[in-house]
Amino acid sequence: MAAATSTNAEIARACTAAGAATTSDIEAQLQQLREDISSLAKTVGAVGSSTASEVKGKARRAASDATDASMQMVEAAREQAISFERDLEAKIRKAPIQSIAIAAGVGFVFALLSRR
């Protein structure tokens, strides 16, 4: 029975030693995992910052392009309106009586339509 007790004690010591080694291994792995997560967080932060900067730059370029395009359209519309005004003025100077008759007719039609 004494032999069995010493064997149990040896097994207990072996388990304790194995448990201690396992605990220190787990602690070391947890520390490594913490370091890896910290490194990953820094990397993700850096990538996020550069991506955000890139997106901001693209948005600014798109806004600038849209502004330029709208200014060109406004300028084209203004030039077309000026051209139309000059053409109309030239036609009125060529045939003033006909222009007055057309204006009176259009006014009469609008008056009829507005009564209904």
C-alpha positions as CSV (number, residue, x, y, z in Angstrom):
1,M,0.0,0.0,0.0
2,A,3.0,2.2,0.6
3,A,4.1,1.7,-2.9
4,A,0.7,2.8,-4.2
5,T,0.8,5.9,-2.1
6,S,4.3,6.9,-3.4
7,T,3.1,6.2,-7.0
8,N,0.1,8.5,-6.4
9,A,2.3,11.2,-5.0
10,E,4.6,10.9,-8.0
11,I,1.7,11.1,-10.4
12,A,0.4,14.2,-8.5
13,R,3.8,15.9,-8.7
14,A,4.1,15.0,-12.4
15,C,0.6,16.4,-13.0
16,T,1.4,19.6,-11.0
17,A,4.7,20.0,-13.0
18,A,2.9,19.4,-16.2
19,G,0.1,21.8,-15.1
20,A,2.7,24.4,-14.3
21,A,4.4,24.0,-17.6
22,T,1.0,24.1,-19.4
23,T,0.0,27.3,-17.5
24,S,3.3,29.1,-18.3
25,D,2.9,28.0,-21.9
26,I,-0.7,29.3,-22.0
27,E,0.4,32.6,-20.4
28,A,3.2,32.9,-23.0
29,Q,0.8,32.2,-25.8
30,L,-1.7,34.7,-24.4
31,Q,1.0,37.4,-24.2
32,Q,2.0,36.6,-27.8
33,L,-1.6,36.8,-28.8
34,R,-2.0,40.2,-27.1
35,E,1.1,41.5,-29.0
36,D,-0.2,40.2,-32.3
37,I,-3.6,41.8,-31.7
38,S,-1.9,45.1,-30.8
39,S,0.2,44.9,-33.9
40,L,-2.9,44.1,-36.0
41,A,-4.8,47.0,-34.5
42,K,-2.0,49.4,-35.4
43,T,-1.9,48.0,-38.9
44,V,-5.6,48.3,-39.4
45,G,-5.5,51.8,-38.1
46,A,-2.8,52.8,-40.5
47,V,-4.6,51.2,-43.4
48,G,-7.8,52.9,-42.4
49,S,-6.2,56.3,-42.2
50,S,-4.6,55.9,-45.6
51,T,-7.8,54.6,-47.1
52,A,-9.8,57.5,-45.6
53,S,-7.3,60.0,-47.0
54,E,-7.5,58.3,-50.4
55,V,-11.3,58.5,-50.3
56,K,-11.3,62.1,-49.3
57,G,-8.9,62.9,-52.2
58,K,-11.2,61.1,-54.6
59,A,-14.2,62.9,-53.3
60,R,-12.5,66.3,-53.6
61,R,-11.5,65.5,-57.2
62,A,-15.0,64.4,-58.0
63,A,-16.5,67.6,-56.5
64,S,-14.0,69.7,-58.4
65,D,-14.8,68.0,-61.6
66,A,-18.5,68.4,-61.0
67,T,-18.1,72.1,-60.3
68,D,-16.0,72.6,-63.5
69,A,-18.6,70.7,-65.5
70,S,-21.5,72.7,-64.1
71,M,-19.6,76.0,-64.7
72,Q,-19.1,75.0,-68.3
73,M,-22.8,74.1,-68.7
74,V,-23.8,77.5,-67.2
75,E,-21.5,79.3,-69.5
76,A,-22.8,77.4,-72.6
77,A,-26.4,78.1,-71.6
78,R,-25.6,81.8,-71.1
79,E,-23.9,82.0,-74.5
80,Q,-26.9,80.2,-76.1
81,A,-29.3,82.6,-74.5
82,I,-27.3,85.6,-75.8
83,S,-27.2,84.1,-79.2
84,F,-31.0,83.5,-79.2
85,E,-31.5,87.1,-78.0
86,R,-29.4,88.5,-80.9
87,D,-31.2,86.3,-83.5
88,L,-34.6,87.4,-82.2
89,E,-33.5,91.0,-82.2
90,A,-32.2,90.7,-85.8
91,K,-35.6,89.1,-86.9
92,I,-37.6,91.9,-85.2
93,R,-35.5,94.5,-87.0
94,K,-36.0,92.9,-90.4
95,A,-39.8,92.6,-90.0
96,P,-41.1,94.8,-87.1
97,I,-44.8,94.7,-88.1
98,Q,-44.8,90.9,-88.5
99,S,-43.1,90.6,-85.1
100,I,-45.7,92.8,-83.4
101,A,-48.5,90.8,-85.0
102,I,-47.0,87.5,-83.8
103,A,-46.5,88.9,-80.3
104,A,-50.1,90.1,-80.2
105,G,-51.4,86.7,-81.4
106,V,-49.4,84.8,-78.8
107,G,-50.7,87.2,-76.1
108,F,-54.2,86.7,-77.3
109,V,-53.8,82.8,-77.1
110,F,-52.4,83.1,-73.6
111,A,-55.3,85.3,-72.5
112,L,-57.8,82.7,-73.9
113,L,-56.0,79.9,-72.1
114,S,-55.8,81.7,-68.8
115,R,-59.6,82.3,-68.7
116,R,-60.4,78.6,-68.6
